[in-house]
Amino acid sequence: MAKLTSHQSRPLSELLPPLILGTATFNTQYVSDPLQMPYRRIVSRALELGVTAFDTSPYYGPSEVLLGDALAAVQEAGVSRESYAIITKAGRIAPKVFDYSPAHIRFSILRSLERLHTSYLDLVYLHDVEFVSPLEVLEAVRELRRLPQVRAVGISGFPVLVLCDLAEMIMQETGVPLDAVLSYGHFTVQNCSLARSEVMGVTDDLTSPVQRLKAAGVDVVLNASMLNMGLLTSTGIPPDPSPKAESSSDSPLAKWHPSPPALRLTCKTLAEKVAAAGDRLEAVAIRWSLYEWARVGTLAGVGIELPGMPGVTVGGSVMGVTSVDELEETVLEWEGVLEALESQTDPNALSLSSSRSKIDSASKLVREVLWPALGEWKDYSWASPEPGFVNERVVQRSSI
């Protein structure tokens, strides 16, 4: 069991649900007008479906405000605050502006509490830790741990080796491990660097990122962005980010997504190959990622306990949606994953055979068709931050 922080009664692995709703999509980076999204219905429907944790960030435009409004509405309808978890982030202000100072961390947490209509936060990540120095991360972790409104502390970011280095450093310097690490875009059909060895059947590779995080005492490792921020979809991302490009006019992602044009075009061919097989790329990508991470997270010892099943864990995932239909589709895929995992221990259960078959078909398609088609882009990660990045840090607040 992970060592508890002063504000926790139980480890995160016993508190969080294994499927979490991420609300980075409540933002103009994904939709032209987030206010027109059915965000209240998405949140209330998520709770109805058993998705009882929500991930947001002040960096995600209006996301915290919209999520807070939706949660206030469900509380008015009789849903108790204790029945769901709120996860947010701190430290990232703008694309090139980061402030990890204790003063700003305190300010950010107080602002999040107000926006989210809550007196406490179940988990707070330091957002995109690769953009600041390890010393700044360490200082900010210590500040978060001082705040009584913060129940658990973690880090998030893109380069998995940086996440590993920082988790190890924090454990060494403070004697207390991180409660959680959020990795995004590194356990997908295109890039499974977070646990490549485990996917290939090697379970004793101590250099594997997920094994390093476990060795650093991290309780929960969560996998986010199964579609790699919209890259692995049937529509794909137009390769030309120019606003004059006709193909880019309806895709906010084209203007900011860090993937190179050649990778976008390659992923478009993946969508065509999946369509030829009678499926949709996003369905196959979500199915593969949910299942493999549920399996690998358990094997690595960084999973989340299934509700009502003490001691039974699965790797936890964060999903992003923009509609109720997308939410229901992803939850349906998740239920199929759980059934497929159950079929491994009960192979004679005929009711579970269809889910097992769908998982096996997706795995075969990924290994035999999609991975070869990716070629040099298999497990490719873009630079984060880009070479020459300079933090345009705001003036620090001296007091709150």
N, C-alpha and C positions, 0 to 999 in steps of 0.2 A: 504494500500500500504506500502511496506517495506521502511524503511528509507534508502535513497541513500547515497552511499559513494561519495567522492569528485570527482571521475572520471566518474560517471555514469550519464547519462541523463534520463534513464528509468530503472526500476527494471529488474532484470534478467528474471522474469516471463513473461515479454513482449518482451525480446530480443532473448532468446534461442528457438530453435525448440523443440517440445516435444519428438522427437526421435533423439538421438545423436550417432554418430559413435565413438566407443571406439577403440583405436589402441594399446592396450596392446598386441594384437595378432600379431602386427608387431615386433615380438620378438622371440628369440630362446626358450623361455619358452613354446611356443605354436606350433611353426613350426621349423623344423630342419634348414632351411635356409630362413630367411625373405627376403633376396635380390631376391629370386626366386618367391616370392609372386607377384601377379599382383596388387601391392599396388597403383600404379598410376591409374589404371583402377578402382579399388575399390573406390578411393576418387572421381574421376570424375563422376563415375556412381552414387555415393551417392548424389552429388550435383544435378545431373539430376533428381533424385527421390525426391528431396526436403529435404534431410538430410543435413542441412546446419551448423552443428557444429561438431567439432572433438576434442576428448579427448585423451590426451597423457601424457607422463611423462618422464623425463630424466632417471628414474629408469628402464624404459621399453627397455633396450638395445638400438637398433638402431631406435626405434619408432619415436622419434622427428625428426631425420635426414630424415627418409623415408617419414614421413608425410610432412615435409618441402619441400622435393623434389617434392612430388606430388602436393602440393599447389602452388609451383612456376610454375609448368607446366600448371595448370589450369589458373593461372593469365596470363601467356604468351598467353593462348588461348582466353583471353578476359574477364575472370571472375574477378570481382572486389573484393578486400579484404573486403570491407564493406558488401558483400553479404553472408559472412559466419563467424562463430565464432570459435575462437581457445581457447581451454581449456588445460592447462597443470598443473603440480604440482611442488613442491619444498620441499626439506628437507630430502628425502630418497635417499641415494647414492648407497647402496648395501644391501644385505639381513640383515647384522648386523651392518650397518654403517648409522647413521643419523646425520645430522648437521642442526639445526634450528637457528644457530646464524645469526644475521643481516648481517654479512659480507658474509656468504655463501648464504643466501637467495638472496642478491643482485647479487652475482656472478651467481647463478643458473638462475635468471631471464634474465640477459644479455646474457647468453649462449643460453637459450631457444629462445629468440628473434632472435638471429643469425641463429640458426638451422631451425627455422620455417619461416624465411624470412618475418618478420613482425615488425612493429614499436610499436605494442601494443598487449596485451593479454586480451581477453575478460573476462576470469576467471582463477584464479590460486588457486588451493587447496594446503594446507599443507598436505603432503603425509603420510598416515598411522600414524596418530597422537598418537595412543596408545603406541608407542614405546619410546616416550619422555615424559618429565614432563609437567604438565599443564603450569608451568611458561615459559618453552621454547616455547610452542605453543602460549601463549599470546604475548611473545616478537616477535615471527615471524609474527603473525597477524599484529601487529603494524608496523612492517617493511614493509610488503607487502602493507599496506594502505598508506605508505609514497611514494611509487614508482609511478611516473606518468604513467609508461607504463602498469600498472596493473589496469584494470577497475573494477574488482569485486574480492572478496576474500572469500574462503570457506575452509572447512576441509574435509578430507576423512579418512576412516578407517574401520576396521572390527567390533569391538564390539559396538553395537548400543548404549548401555548405556554410554560408554565413549564419544561417539559423542554428546549425550544429555548433559552430565555433562559439556563438554567443551563449547558447544554452550551457555549454561546458564551462565557459568563463563565469557565468552567473552562479553556477553551482559551486565552483571553486572559490570565488570571491566572497560569497554570502553564506555558504553552507546550507542554503535552502534552494531546492530545484524550482524551476518554473512549473506552474500548474498546467500550462498548455502552450503549444506551438501551433500556429495556423500556417500551413503551406498552401500556396495556390499555384495552379498551372503546372505542377510537377508530378501529378499522378493522373495523367490523362492518356487517351489513346495515342496522342502525339508525343507525349513526354512523360515517362514514368520514373524519372530520376530519383524521386524520393525513396523508392523501394524497388529499383530495377532488379537487384539480385533476388529479392523475395518473389517477384513476379515470375522469374525464370526458375524458381524452385530451390534457390540457394538460401538456406535459413541461418547459416552460421558465418555470414560475412560481417565481421565487426566494423568494417569501414563503410557499410551501408548507412546512408543518412538516418534512416528510421532507427537503426540499431544504435547509432551514436546518440540520438535524442533520448532513447530509452536509458542508455548507460548514464546520461546526464541527469537522470531522475525525473524527466518530464512525465507527468501523469497521463496527459491526453495529447495526441497529435491529430489534428483535424485536417482533412483534405478539402480544399475549396476550388472553385472554378473548374468543374469537370469538363466544361466545353471550352476551356482556355479563353475565357472572356469573350465568347462568341465566335471563336475561330472555327470550332468544330460543329458547324450547323449547316443545314441544307442550303441556306441562302449565302452563307459564308461572309467574308469581309472583302469589299472591293479593293483591289491592289493599289488604286490611285487615290490618295487622300485629298487631292485637290478639290476645293469646293466647286470648280468648274466642270469636274468630271461628272457626267450624267449618271454613271453607275454609282457614284458616291452620295448622291443627293439625299437618299433615304436611309443612309447608314451613318449614325453618329459615331459608330465605332471606327469607321474608316479614317477619321481625322485624328484619333489619338492612340489607337491600338498599336503597341510596340512591335508587332510582328512584321518581318520584312515582306515585300510584295511577293517574292517567289514562294514563301511558305503559305501565304494566303491562297495563291493559285494552286499549290499542291493540295491543300485541304479542300479546295473546291473539287478537285478530281476524286478525293475520298468520298465526298457526298454523292458524286455520280456513280461510283462503284457500289456504294451501299444501296442507292436507289435501284441499281440493276439487280441487286440481290433481294429486292422487295421490301426494303426497310428505309428508315430515315437516319442520317448520320447522328443527329442529336440523340435519338433513342438508343442507338447502339453505343455511342460514347458514354452516355449516362449509365446505361446498364452495365457496361464493362467496368467503368470506374467505381460505381457503387459496390459492385460485387467484389472486385479485386481488393479494394481498400477495406471493405468489411472483413475479408478473409485475412489480409496481410496485417491490418491493425491489431487483430486478435493474436496472431502468431508473434508479433513483435512486442506484445504486452503494453500497447498504448491505446487500447480501445475503450469503448464506453459500454457500461452495463445495460443490457436490454431491460426495459421497464417490466417489473414483475417477475424477473428471472435473475435472482441474485447469483453472481458469479459467472454469468454467461455474457460475454462481451463481443462487440463487433467494432471494427474501425468506423469512426464517425465522419460524416461528410456534411458539407455546407452547400446548399443548392440556392441558385438565384433564379427568380422567375419574374415575369412581367404580367402574368395573367393567372386567373384561377384555373384555367385549363392546363397551363404549364405546370402549376402546382400539383394538380390532381394526377397528371401524367407521371410526374417524378415520384410522387408518393406511391403510385401503382407499381412503378419500376422497383421501388424500394421494398415493397411487400413481396414482389417476385424474388428479389435477392434473398430475403429472409426465408422464404419457402425453399429456395434452391439450397441454401445453407442447411436447412433442416433435413432436406432430402439426403444429404451426405451421411447423416446419422440414422436415417430411416429410409433406406432405398426402396422399400416395398410400398411406401405410401403413394398410391396412384394419383391422389389429388395434387401431389407436388411435382409430378413428372413434367407437366407442361412448363412450369417455371424453370426447372432444371434444363429442359430442352432449349428454352430461349437463351439462357445464360451460356450454354455450351455452343449454340449457334453463333452468338455474338463473339465469344472467345475465338472460335475458329475463323470467323471473318476477319477479326482484328489481326490475328497472327499470320494467316495465310494470304490475306489480300491487302489490308490497310498498312501494316508495317512494311512490307516490301515496297508498296507504292510511295511511302514517305521517303524512302531512300536516305539521303544525307540529312533530311530534316527530322529523322527519328531521334528523339531525346534532345533536340536542339532547344537551347535556352538563349534568349536575347539578353544583352547586357543590362544590368540594373544595379546602380545607375549607369547611364551612358557615359562614355569617356568624356572627361572635361566638366562633369557636373559640378556646380557650385551651389551650395545652399544659400538661397536668398533669405536668410533668417530675419524675422521681424524683431523689433526691439523687445527685449524681455520685459515682462511685467514685474515690477518690484514687490507688489503685494496684491492680494485678492480682496 
